Amino acid sequence: MFDISFSELIVVAVVALLVIGPEKLPKVARTLGALTGRMQKYVAQIKDEVNREVRFQELQQLQQEIQSSAFNTKEAIQSSLNDVKAQVSVEAEAFQLTALDPSPPAKPATQPQTKPVKPKATQSGTAELPLKARKGQTAVNKTTAEKKRVAKAAKEA
C-alpha cells in the first residue's frame, strides 16, 4: 500500500527524536503502537462483518432458490396427480356404465376363424398341441390343457 523504505523510516525517527525529545519518545512510540493495533483490530472486525453479511445474503438466495424449486416440484406433482385422478374417474365411470348395461358386449368384427388343431403324439406317448394353438393360453389354462391332454393320451393308450 505505502512504499516506505528503510532510509525514510530513519529520517522520520530522527525528526521525531528532535521534535519530541528523548524523554517522551518511548511513551509516544508505545501510544502509536497501541493505536495502530486498535486500528488493525477495527479493520479486521469490519472485514469479518462484511464477509458475514455476504455469506448471509448468499444463504438467503440459496434458500429462496430451494424453496422455489420445491414449490415448482410440488406444483408439477399436484398437476400430475390431478391428471391421474381425472383419468381414473373417467375410467371408473366408463366401467360403471358397462357394469350397469345389461346388453352383452359386442364381438369384434374381424375375428379370424381357426381350424381345430389335432394334437401330435410325442415320444412319451402324450399328445401335445402345436405352439400356435397354445399361444393365447394363460399359465392356468396351460396346466388345465396339459391335464386334459394327459388324460386323453391315457385313454387312447
C-alpha positions in Angstrom: 0.0 0.0 0.0 2.6 2.5 1.1 6.1 2.2 -0.2 8.3 3.4 2.7 11.9 2.5 2.5 14.2 1.9 5.5 16.0 5.2 4.9 12.7 7.1 5.0 11.9 5.5 8.4 15.3 6.6 9.7 14.6 10.2 8.7 11.2 10.1 10.4 12.7 8.6 13.6 15.4 11.4 13.7 12.8 14.1 13.2 10.6 12.6 15.9 13.6 12.4 18.3 14.4 16.1 17.6 10.8 17.3 17.9 9.5 15.2 20.8 12.7 14.8 22.7 14.4 11.7 24.1 12.3 11.6 27.4 8.9 11.5 25.7 9.8 9.4 22.6 9.3 5.9 24.2 5.9 6.9 25.6 4.8 8.3 22.2 6.1 5.2 20.4 4.0 3.0 22.8 0.9 5.1 22.3 1.4 5.0 18.4 1.8 1.2 18.6 -1.4 0.8 20.7 -3.3 3.0 18.3 -2.0 1.1 15.3 -3.0 -2.2 17.0 -6.5 -0.9 17.7 -6.9 0.3 14.2 -5.9 -3.1 12.8 -8.4 -4.9 15.1 -11.1 -2.5 14.0 -10.3 -3.1 10.3 -10.3 -6.9 10.9 -13.7 -6.7 12.6 -15.2 -4.7 9.7 -13.8 -7.2 7.2 -15.3 -10.1 9.2 -18.7 -8.3 9.4 -18.7 -7.7 5.7 -17.8 -11.3 4.9 -20.5 -12.5 7.3 -23.1 -10.3 5.6 -22.1 -11.6 2.2 -22.4 -15.2 3.3 -25.8 -14.5 4.9 -27.0 -13.0 1.6 -25.8 -16.0 -0.3 -27.5 -18.3 2.1 -30.8 -16.4 1.8 -30.5 -16.5 -2.0 -29.9 -20.3 -1.9 -32.8 -20.7 0.5 -35.1 -18.9 -1.9 -33.9 -21.0 -4.9 -34.5 -24.2 -2.9 -38.0 -23.0 -1.9 -38.9 -22.1 -5.4 -37.6 -25.4 -6.7 -39.6 -27.3 -4.0 -42.7 -25.2 -4.9 -42.3 -25.9 -8.6 -41.8 -29.7 -7.9 -44.9 -29.7 -5.7 -47.0 -28.0 -8.4 -45.8 -30.5 -11.0 -46.6 -33.4 -8.8 -50.0 -31.9 -7.9 -50.8 -31.4 -11.6 -49.8 -34.9 -12.5 -51.9 -36.2 -9.6 -54.9 -34.2 -10.8 -54.5 -35.7 -14.3 -54.3 -39.2 -12.9 -57.4 -38.6 -10.7 -59.3 -37.3 -13.7 -58.3 -40.3 -15.8 -59.2 -42.7 -13.1 -62.6 -41.1 -12.6 -63.3 -41.3 -16.3 -62.3 -44.9 -16.4 -64.3 -45.7 -13.3 -67.3 -44.0 -14.8 -66.9 -46.0 -18.0 -66.6 -49.2 -16.0 -69.8 -48.4 -14.0 -71.6 -47.8 -17.3 -70.5 -51.1 -18.7 -71.4 -52.9 -15.5 -74.9 -51.4 -15.5 -75.5 -52.1 -19.2 -77.4 -55.5 -19.4 -76.6 -56.0 -23.1 -73.7 -58.4 -23.9 -70.5 -56.9 -25.1 -70.2 -56.6 -28.9 -67.9 -59.1 -30.6 -65.1 -57.8 -32.6 -65.9 -57.6 -36.3 -62.7 -59.1 -37.5 -62.2 -62.4 -35.7 -60.1 -64.9 -37.6 -61.6 -68.4 -37.7 -59.2 -71.2 -36.8 -59.3 -74.8 -37.6 -59.3 -77.3 -34.8 -55.8 -78.5 -34.3 -55.0 -82.1 -33.8 -52.5 -83.0 -31.1 -49.3 -84.6 -32.1 -48.1 -87.7 -30.3 -44.8 -87.3 -28.5 -42.2 -89.9 -27.5 -43.6 -90.2 -24.0 -47.0 -91.1 -25.5 -48.8 -87.9 -24.5 -50.4 -85.7 -27.0 -49.1 -82.2 -27.4 -50.7 -79.2 -29.1 -48.6 -77.1 -31.6 -47.2 -73.8 -30.4 -49.8 -71.8 -32.3 -52.6 -73.4 -30.5 -51.1 -72.8 -27.1 -50.0 -69.2 -27.8 -53.1 -67.4 -26.3 -53.4 -69.6 -23.2 -52.5 -68.3 -19.8 -50.5 -70.2 -17.2 -53.6 -71.6 -15.5 -55.1 -72.6 -18.9 -51.9 -74.3 -19.8 -52.0 -76.5 -16.8 -55.6 -77.3 -17.3 -55.0 -78.0 -21.0 -52.0 -80.1 -20.0 -54.1 -82.2 -17.7 -56.7 -82.8 -20.4 -54.0 -83.9 -22.9 -52.5 -86.3 -20.4 -56.0 -87.8 -19.6 -56.8 -88.1 -23.3 -53.5 -89.8 -24.0 -54.0 -92.2 -21.2 -57.5 -93.2 -22.6 -56.0 -93.8 -26.0 -53.2 -95.9 -24.7 
